[in-house]
């Protein structure tokens, strides 16, 4: 089952009268969405009690929850203490997402600013190996780390690097952020064939079964030619892209059942609904073909 949902609270959450995160499951049900990504970019601050209560609301409504780990995680830092600190943040994320009833945590790998990309990747691979061991030791072997494809050129996390990270352990899944990928490749995702090439690369790296379950982020993103990602936009944008419809068709053709999280700027829930509608349209067209 393919699932769609927002990253954090869209502007309409408050506009509809909701005030507390505990009300998010009700809001998502009203929107007709079946996934949610809880944001811990600035730190894992939710209590276990609040996480369990929120998770019960998600469970009752069959909403899949994932968690975005802190942005300041650096799996590739030259500073050993920072890398060890990243392990602690991953364990905190694992505790919170488990309390919510979820399994997936999205992780930024770090920067390549102070070293060659190959060296940064080797450090990240080592840190992910340590993270897997730490998760197992802490009793979180069910948690799925999802390294994310990043949008800025100076960040570790192009498609091949993320797929290499997922080679550390079979439980890991890539977080394919198609907006980021489009931004760091300066607008290359235009056609169904473009998306097919990306999905082919994923399948070749981690196998078809894992590929069908990938975690996805999707939004339209403004980019520059010298840096990549600049800022997140909404689906109203007609300049930068990418467009979701060709990917929806390819997901249907290949029988994928990913979680697709929308990261639009303020309209992430509404744009998630648009993606869900596009997938349903692709499904109907495929059934008639």
C-alpha positions as CSV (number, residue, x, y, z in Angstrom):
1,X,0.0,0.0,0.0
2,X,1.5,3.3,-1.1
3,X,1.0,6.0,1.6
4,X,1.1,9.8,1.4
5,X,1.4,12.4,4.1
6,X,3.1,15.7,5.2
7,X,6.3,16.4,7.0
8,X,5.2,18.3,10.1
9,X,2.2,20.6,10.3
10,X,0.9,22.4,7.2
11,X,-0.4,25.9,7.6
12,X,-3.9,24.6,7.3
13,X,-3.5,22.6,10.6
14,X,-3.8,25.8,12.6
15,X,-6.2,27.4,10.1
16,X,-8.6,24.6,10.8
17,X,-8.5,25.3,14.5
18,X,-6.0,22.6,15.6
19,X,-3.6,23.7,18.3
20,X,-1.8,20.6,19.6
21,X,0.4,18.0,18.0
22,X,-1.8,15.4,19.7
23,X,-4.6,16.4,17.2
24,X,-2.5,15.6,14.2
25,X,-4.0,12.1,13.7
26,X,-7.5,13.6,13.5
27,X,-6.4,16.3,11.1
28,X,-4.7,13.8,8.8
29,X,-7.8,11.6,8.8
30,X,-9.9,14.6,7.7
31,X,-7.4,15.3,4.9
32,X,-7.6,11.6,3.8
33,X,-3.9,11.0,4.3
34,X,-2.2,7.9,5.7
35,X,1.3,8.9,6.6
36,X,3.1,11.5,8.7
37,X,6.7,12.4,9.4
38,X,7.3,13.8,12.8
39,X,10.0,16.6,12.8
40,X,12.9,16.4,15.2
41,X,15.2,18.6,13.2
42,X,16.2,20.7,16.2
43,X,16.3,17.9,18.6
44,X,14.2,15.0,20.0
45,X,12.2,16.8,22.6
46,X,9.0,14.8,22.7
47,X,8.4,12.8,25.9
48,X,7.8,9.1,25.8
49,X,4.3,9.6,27.2
50,X,3.4,12.1,24.6
51,X,4.9,10.0,21.9
52,X,2.9,7.0,23.0
53,X,-0.3,9.0,23.1
54,X,0.3,10.4,19.6
55,X,1.2,6.9,18.3
56,X,-2.1,5.6,19.6
57,X,-4.0,8.2,17.5
58,X,-2.0,7.1,14.5
59,X,-2.6,3.4,15.1
60,X,-6.4,3.9,15.5
61,X,-6.5,5.6,12.1
62,X,-4.0,3.4,10.3
63,X,-1.5,6.3,9.7
64,X,2.2,5.3,9.2
65,X,4.5,7.5,11.2
66,X,8.2,8.2,10.5
67,X,10.6,10.6,12.2
68,X,13.1,13.0,10.9
69,X,16.2,12.9,13.1
70,X,18.1,16.1,14.1
71,X,19.6,18.1,11.3
72,X,22.9,18.4,13.2
73,X,23.7,14.7,13.0
74,X,27.0,14.3,11.1
75,X,27.9,10.8,10.1
76,X,30.9,12.1,8.2
77,X,32.4,14.5,10.6
78,X,36.2,14.5,11.0
79,X,35.6,15.1,14.7
80,X,35.2,11.7,16.4
81,X,33.1,13.2,19.2
82,X,30.6,14.6,16.8
83,X,30.2,11.3,15.2
84,X,29.7,9.6,18.5
85,X,27.2,12.3,19.4
86,X,25.3,11.5,16.2
87,X,24.9,7.9,17.5
88,X,23.2,9.3,20.6
89,X,20.9,11.4,18.5
90,X,20.0,8.4,16.4
91,X,19.2,6.4,19.6
92,X,17.0,9.2,20.9
93,X,15.2,9.2,17.5
94,X,14.8,5.5,17.6
95,X,13.3,5.7,21.1
96,X,10.8,8.4,20.1
97,X,9.7,6.8,16.8
98,X,9.3,3.4,18.6
99,X,7.0,5.0,21.2
100,X,5.0,6.5,18.3
101,X,4.6,3.1,16.8
102,X,6.8,3.8,13.8
103,X,10.1,2.3,12.5
104,X,11.7,4.7,10.0
105,X,14.1,7.5,10.9
106,X,15.4,9.9,8.2
107,X,19.0,10.9,8.6
108,X,21.2,13.5,7.0
109,X,24.7,12.1,6.5
110,X,26.7,15.3,6.8
111,X,29.0,17.6,4.8
112,X,31.8,17.1,2.4
113,X,33.2,20.6,2.9
114,X,36.5,19.7,4.6
115,X,37.5,16.5,2.7
116,X,37.2,14.6,-0.6
117,X,33.7,13.0,-1.1
118,X,35.1,9.5,-1.0
119,X,36.7,10.1,2.4
120,X,33.4,11.6,3.8
121,X,31.5,8.6,2.5
122,X,34.0,6.2,4.2
123,X,33.5,8.0,7.5
124,X,29.7,7.9,7.1
125,X,29.7,4.2,6.3
126,X,31.7,3.5,9.5
127,X,29.3,5.6,11.5
128,X,26.3,3.8,10.1
129,X,27.9,0.5,11.0
130,X,28.3,1.7,14.5
131,X,24.7,3.0,14.5
132,X,23.3,-0.4,13.5
133,X,25.3,-2.0,16.3
134,X,24.1,0.6,18.8
135,X,20.5,0.2,17.7
136,X,20.8,-3.6,18.2
137,X,22.4,-3.3,21.6
138,X,19.7,-0.8,22.8
139,X,16.9,-3.1,21.6
140,X,15.9,-1.1,18.5
141,X,16.7,-3.7,15.9
142,X,13.3,-3.1,14.3
143,X,14.2,0.6,13.5
144,X,15.0,1.4,9.9
145,X,17.6,4.1,9.3
146,X,16.9,6.0,6.1
147,X,19.8,8.1,4.8
148,X,18.4,11.0,2.8
149,X,19.4,12.2,-0.7
150,X,20.4,15.8,-0.1
151,X,19.9,18.9,-2.3
152,X,23.0,21.0,-1.7
153,X,26.1,20.0,-3.7
154,X,28.3,20.4,-0.6
155,X,26.3,17.8,1.4
156,X,27.1,14.1,1.4
157,X,24.1,12.3,-0.1
158,X,23.9,12.1,-3.8
159,X,22.0,9.1,-5.1
160,X,25.0,6.8,-5.4
161,X,26.3,7.7,-1.9
162,X,22.9,7.1,-0.3
163,X,22.7,3.7,-1.9
164,X,26.2,2.9,-0.7
165,X,25.1,3.8,2.8
166,X,22.2,1.4,2.5
167,X,24.6,-1.4,1.7
168,X,25.7,-1.3,5.4
169,X,22.7,-3.4,6.5
170,X,19.7,-4.9,4.8
171,X,17.3,-3.3,7.2
172,X,18.2,0.2,5.9
173,X,16.2,1.9,3.2
174,X,17.1,5.0,1.2
175,X,15.1,8.2,1.7
176,X,14.9,9.3,-1.9
177,X,14.1,13.0,-1.9
178,X,13.1,13.6,-5.5
179,X,13.1,17.4,-5.0
180,X,16.6,17.3,-3.6
181,X,17.8,15.0,-6.4
182,X,16.2,17.3,-9.0
183,X,17.9,20.3,-7.4
184,X,21.4,18.8,-7.2
185,X,21.2,17.7,-10.8
186,X,19.8,21.0,-12.0
187,X,16.4,19.9,-13.2
188,X,17.0,16.5,-14.7
189,X,13.8,14.9,-13.5
190,X,11.3,15.7,-16.2
191,X,9.9,12.5,-17.8
192,X,8.9,9.1,-16.8
193,X,12.1,7.8,-18.3
194,X,14.1,10.1,-16.0
195,X,12.4,8.6,-12.9
196,X,12.7,5.1,-14.3
197,X,16.5,5.5,-14.5
198,X,16.5,6.5,-10.8
199,X,14.4,3.6,-9.8
200,X,16.5,1.2,-11.9
201,X,19.6,2.4,-10.0
202,X,17.9,1.8,-6.7
203,X,16.8,-1.7,-7.7
204,X,20.3,-2.6,-9.0
205,X,21.8,-1.4,-5.7
206,X,19.5,-2.8,-3.0
207,X,17.2,-5.3,-4.9
208,X,13.6,-5.1,-6.0
209,X,12.0,-6.0,-2.7
210,X,13.7,-3.3,-0.8
211,X,13.3,-0.8,-3.6
212,X,9.5,-1.2,-3.6
213,X,9.5,-0.1,0.1
214,X,11.6,3.0,-0.2
215,X,11.0,6.1,1.9
216,X,10.4,9.2,-0.3
217,X,10.3,13.0,0.1
218,X,8.8,15.1,-2.6
219,X,8.5,18.8,-3.1
220,X,9.3,21.4,-5.7
221,X,12.6,23.1,-4.9
222,X,14.3,26.2,-6.3
223,X,18.0,25.6,-7.0
224,X,21.0,27.5,-8.2
225,X,23.7,26.3,-10.7
226,X,26.5,26.7,-8.2
227,X,25.0,25.3,-5.0
228,X,22.0,23.1,-5.8
229,X,19.0,23.4,-3.4
230,X,18.0,27.0,-2.4
231,X,14.5,26.8,-1.0
232,X,11.4,24.6,-0.9
233,X,8.4,25.8,-2.9
234,X,4.8,24.6,-3.3
235,X,3.1,22.6,-6.1
236,X,1.8,26.0,-7.5
237,X,5.3,26.6,-8.8
238,X,5.7,26.2,-12.6
239,X,9.4,26.9,-12.9
240,X,11.5,24.5,-11.0
241,X,9.7,21.2,-10.5
242,X,9.9,18.3,-10.4
243,X,6.4,17.0,-11.3
244,X,5.0,14.0,-9.5
245,X,2.7,12.6,-12.2
246,X,5.4,10.7,-14.2
247,X,6.7,9.2,-10.9
248,X,3.2,8.1,-9.9
249,X,2.9,6.2,-13.2
250,X,6.3,4.5,-12.7
251,X,5.4,3.6,-9.1
252,X,2.2,2.0,-10.3
253,X,3.9,0.1,-13.2
254,X,6.5,-1.4,-10.9
255,X,4.2,-2.2,-8.1
256,X,6.0,0.0,-5.5
257,X,4.5,0.7,-2.1
258,X,6.6,3.5,-0.7
259,X,5.9,6.1,2.0
260,X,5.8,9.4,0.2
261,X,6.2,12.5,2.5
262,X,5.5,15.9,1.1
263,X,7.8,18.8,2.2
264,X,6.2,21.7,0.4
265,X,6.5,25.1,2.1
266,X,3.3,25.4,4.1
267,X,1.0,23.3,1.8
268,X,2.6,19.9,2.5
269,X,-0.7,18.3,3.4
270,X,-2.6,19.7,0.5
271,X,0.2,18.8,-1.9
272,X,0.3,15.3,-0.4
273,X,-3.4,15.0,-1.3
274,X,-2.6,16.1,-4.9
275,X,0.1,13.4,-5.1
276,X,-2.3,10.8,-3.7
277,X,-4.9,11.8,-6.4
278,X,-2.2,11.6,-9.1
279,X,-1.4,8.1,-8.0
280,X,-5.0,7.1,-8.0
281,X,-5.4,8.5,-11.5
282,X,-2.3,6.6,-12.6
283,X,-3.7,3.4,-11.1
284,X,-7.1,3.7,-12.8
285,X,-5.3,4.4,-16.2
286,X,-3.1,1.4,-15.6
287,X,-6.1,-0.9,-14.9
288,X,-7.8,0.2,-18.0
289,X,-4.8,-0.3,-20.2
